[in-house]
Amino acid sequence: MIGKASPEGFKSRVKKKVIAGKCWTAPILANGKVYCRNGNGQVVCVKLVP
């Protein structure tokens, strides 16, 4: 989820499912990319575009 955080709360701007199944590990942000791994061991990499 991408959004704006403020003292009043979080307001979502973008939400997208990028991998199926349960994800027990936290997503990792590195060099403008987000890496996600699910419980089956599948890994996806999503490039963030400004």
Secondary structure, DSSP 4 states (H G I P E B T S, - for coil): -EEEEETTEEEEEE----S-S---SPPEEETTEEEEE-TTS-EEEEE---
